[in-house]
Amino acid sequence: MLEEALEHLVKGIVDHDEDVVVRRKELRRGELLEVRVHPDDLGRVIGRSGRTASAL
């Protein structure tokens, strides 16, 4: 459920929404959500000084 919400948010800020992929990984220290986007959209997702990525 969390993956779908994050995917929806990321698709709203990128130009190539068909290339957005969100994966859940289980680690020893907890869970990790990995977001992959088109290279042209990477700056939009990260944002200035990582602000957008931190907010997501």
N, C-alpha and C positions, 0 to 999 in steps of 0.2 A: 504494500500500500504506500509506503514511504517512497519507494522507487517511482511509482506513477506520479506522485505529487511533485517530486523533484524534476522528473522528465517534463511535466507540463510547464513548470516554471522556466526551465531552460529553453524549451521550444518557443516560449513567448518572447525571448530576447535575442534569438539568433535568426540569421537569414536562411540557413540551410537546415530547416527543422527535420528533414527526412534523415539526416546524418546523426541525430542525437541518440545516444545509447547510454542507458544507466544500468549498471550492474551492482549487485550486492555481493560482497566477499566476506566470508567468515574468517576472522583472525583470532589469534590467541587472546589478544587484548580487547576484542569486541568485533563489531561489524564495521565495514567500510563500504561506502557508496562511491563507485567510480563513474565519472561522467566523461564520455567521449563525444567530441563535436568536430565539425568540419574545421580544418586549419584556419580558414578565413574568419571563423567565428570565435576563435580561441580568446582573442583580446576582449571581446564583449562579455564572455562568460567570466573571465578572470577579473576584469575591471581595473580601474586605476588603483595601484598598490594592493590588489587582491580584495578590494572592498566588496565587489559583487559576489565573488566566490564565497567570501566569509558570510555574507548576508544570506546566501542560499543555504 
